[in-house]
């Protein structure tokens, strides 16, 4: 969907943190197709993904738990807004999007905040705070909408995917995956998952298991590991894997569904000091009904979850978000009020 002729003349700043926030932003790209776009994010390697003609900027990564870095991030985002002078700002969060909306609104830009689809039971902290600055304030879950201010138009998943026509194990037959990719993100350790997959790999020595382990405190003995993978390398490994095992991060889920690779999610638990809140459990609960996604609520369920993922295969997303969400953002970029 290309927006109206008016949107093609707009200066749009599209902002997101890395990982899931960036993946969601990119699925909204048709809403500002043809506009003069500047993308801003926290990972320089995403430059390779943007369309020809779009500008690209990198801002520091930060969170409210690091006040000094958060202030530096705010300063850099303010300079970016002053330099690019956007007429419209669209963001899927988190912290850099918050600052862009705040500064953009104060400088006269039309501002749009789309809260992450990961926030399935309540808005994010930034999402709550940004409401008075966002001209268009959007949740991706209908039950969280608060009309007329907080709106719902659809989500970035688009049409619920059908199962991918990959090689699928017949019911009742057990097939161990030949290639397993494990990813836990880069911000927080997830030693419980890594310990569980190391035990699984020990029981299945013929499987090739590679894990992106982040700032982990454990060293798996039966798994090849890397602390970090560049986005392009991670996507390649997702496409080539028989199954992906991951924390309940939206970026990983979207990448797996776009590749048609089945994914097993084990949510981090704040109660076990693996995250700052329980939003990954809420995300996993909402995603467990999607073809291609299997949830292992804890490590005792991992073996069965991998077997189930192999039996049923992956799901496949379309190229973009829900038509209703794309249409609403396109109307907003064009200067209208979404209905």
N, C-alpha and C positions, 0 to 999 in steps of 0.2 A: 504494500500500500504506500503510495507516494503522498503525501499531504497535498494541500492546496497550493496554488501558485504563490500565495502570500508566504507560506512556510519556506519556500525556496530562497527567499530573500532574507530570512531571519538569521541573525547570528546566535547560534546555539552553543552553550557550554554543557557538555554531557559528562558527569562526574561520578566516579565510584571508587571505592577501595578495591583491592585485588580480590582474587578468588571468586566466591559466589556473587558478591555485589557486582563485579565486572561482568561475569557471565550473564547476569540478569539485564544489565544495561545494554549489552550487545544484542540481546534478543528483542530489544525495543527499537533497534536502529531504523526500521522502516518508518517509524513515526516522524522522523526528521530528515528523511531522504530528500536530498536536493538542497538542504539548508547549508549555510556556512558553519561547519561544525568544528569545535575544538573539543577533543577528548582529554580528560585529565584522570589519572589514576596513580596508584602507588608502586606499580611494577613496570619498569622500563621495557621489559620484553614484550609487553602487550602492543607495542608500537607496530609489530609485524602483522597484527590482526585487523588494523583499521583500514577503511576504504581509501582509495586514492583521492587526494584533494583535501582530506580532513587534517587539521592540525592536531598535535599531540603534545601533552605536557605531563611531567612527572612531579608529584608532590610527595612530601615525606609521609610515611606511615606513622600512625599514632593512635592512642586510645586515652580515655579519661583516667586510666591508671598511671599514665606518665605525663604529668602536667607540663613539664618543660618541653617535651617533644610535641605535645598537643598545641602549645603556644606557638612553636616554630611552624607547625603545620598550618595553623590559622593564619600566620603571617604570609606564608607562601601562597595560600589560597587567595587571600586578599589581593596580593600582587597579581596573581593570575586573572582575577576578575577585573581589576583595574586595567590590565594590559589588553585583555580580549574584549572588554566592554560588551558582554552578551546581552541580547534582548530577552533571551529565554534561557533558563537554567533547569536542567532535568537531572535528577540523581536517584540512584537506588541505594544510597548510603555508602559507608556509614559516616565516620567523622569528617572526611574531606567534603562529602556531600552536605553535611550539616553546615559547615562554615560557608560553603558556596551559596547555599540558600539564604543564610543570614546576611552575608555581605551583599549578595545580589539583590535581595529585597530592599535593603537600605539604599542601594544605588539605582533603584528603579527598574530592575529586571523582573520579568514574570517568572515565578519560581514554582517548580513542581518536585515534590518529594514522593517517591514510590517506596513504601516500606518493604523490606526484604520478605520474600515468600517464606523464608526460614522462621519468621515470627508468626507462628500459626495460632497461638493462644493469646498473645498480647503484643502490642506494638513494642518495638525496640525502645530503649531509653532515649536515643537520639530522635526516633520517630515521634515520641510523645512531646519532646521539647521543641521540635521544629514546627509544630502545627501553626503557631501564630505568625510564622514567617513564610510559610508555604502558601502561595496563591491557590495551588491545586495540591491537596493532601490526600494521598491514596494508600489504601491497604489492599493486599492481594488476597484477602480472605473475607468473604461476604459477612460472616458472623461478627467481624470486628468493625464493620463500617458504623459510622455515627453521622448519618445524614443530618443536615445538608453539608457539613464541613468535611468530615472524613469520608471519602468516597470509595466505592468498589466498582471496578469495570471488568475484572478478569484477572488472570495472573500470567506469569511468564512461561508457565508450562505449556500453554496453548491446549490444543486438543489432547485429551488423555490418550497416551500412545497405545497402539496395539503391540502385541509381542512381535519381536523381530524374527524373521524366518532364518535363524541361524541353525546350526546343528544342535538339536535339543535331545537330551537323554530321554528315552521312553520311560513312562511311569513304572516304578518298581525296579528299574535298572540303575545301578550305582556307577557313575563315571566320574573319576577324579579328574579335576581340571589339570591340563598340562602346564598352563601358565596362569599364575595368580599375581595380581598387582595389589599391593596394600598402600594406602595413603592416609596420613593422619593430619595433614595440614602443616603449617609452619610456625604457628604462634604458641601452641601449648603442647606439652608432652601427653602421650596417651599410652602409657606403659602397659596397662591392662590388656589392650587390644594387641599390642606387639608381643606380649608374653603368650597370649592365646594362639596367635598365628604361628609363633615359633613352635609351640607344642603340636599344632596341626601339621606343620611342615615336617617335623620329626616323624610323625605317624605316616606321612605320605612322601617318602624320599624321592619318588620319581617326578613329583611336581616341582616346577621351577617357580620359586616365590621371590619376588622383589618387593622391598618395602621402602617407601619414603617416610622417614621416621621423625623428622622435625627435631625439636630440642629434647630428645628422649633421654631417660636415665638408665635404659637397659640396652644391652647389645645382643640381639638375637643370634643364636648359634647356627641355625639351620636356614637362614634367610639372607639373601644378598640385600644390602641396605645402602641408602643415600640419604643424607640429611635433607637435601632440597633437590627438586627437579625443575628445570625451566619449563614454562607453560607448554611450549611446543613438544618437548620431550615427554611430559606427562600425558598430553593428549595422544601422542603416538603409542605410548605404552597402554593406555586405556583401550585404544582401538585393537591392539594386538592381543590383549589378555582374554582368556576364557571367562574369567570372573574378576571383579574388583571387590576388595574388602576395604571399608573406609569408615571413618567417623561420619556422623550425619551432617556433613557439610554440603550446602546447596550447590556450590560450584562443582564438586565431584559428582553429585547426582545428575546435574544438568549435562555435564560432559559425558557421563556414561550413557544417559538416555539419548543423547544426540549421536553417539557412536553405535548404539544398539548393543552395548555390552552389559550383561547383568551385573548388578551391584548389590553387595551385602552391606547393610549399615549397622554399625554398633554405636549407639549414641553415647557421647560423653555424659557423665553424671556429675553435677555440681556437688551432690551429696558425698561423692568420693574425691572431691577436689580436682576434678578433671576439667571443669569449666566454671564460669562465673555465675551461671544460672542453668536452669533445666530446659532451655529452649531446644536443645538437640533431641530430647525425648519427644517434645511436641512436634518437631519437624518429622521425626521418624514415624510417629503415629499417623500423621496426615499423609505421608508418602507411602506407607506400607501397602495401600490398596492399588498402587500404580504398577502395571505390568513392567517387569524388569527390575523391580526393587524388592528385596527381601530384608527383613529386619531381624537381627539377632539382639534381643534385649539385653543379654549379658553373654559372657564368654562361654557359659555352658551350652548355649544354643548355637555356637558358631559352626560346629561340624554339620549339624542338620541344615543350617541356613545356606551353607555353601552347596550342599547336596541339592537343596530345593532350587537354588539359583541355576544350577546346571540342568535340572529337569525342565525348568520352564523357559529359560533363555531370557534375552534382553527385551526391553521396550524400545520404541523409537519415537522421538519427538519430531515435530515439524521444525521449520527453520526459524520461526518467530513466535512471539507471545500470542495470547488470545487476540482475536480480531477486535473485540470490544475495547481492550486495553490499548492496543495500537491506535485505534480510531480516536479514543479519548485524548491521548497524548498528542496525536497529530492535530486535532482541533485546537488544543491548547497552544501548541507551537504556532499555529496559524493566527492566533489572536482571539479565538472564540472561547466559548464556555462549554465544556463537554456536557452532554445530556445523559 
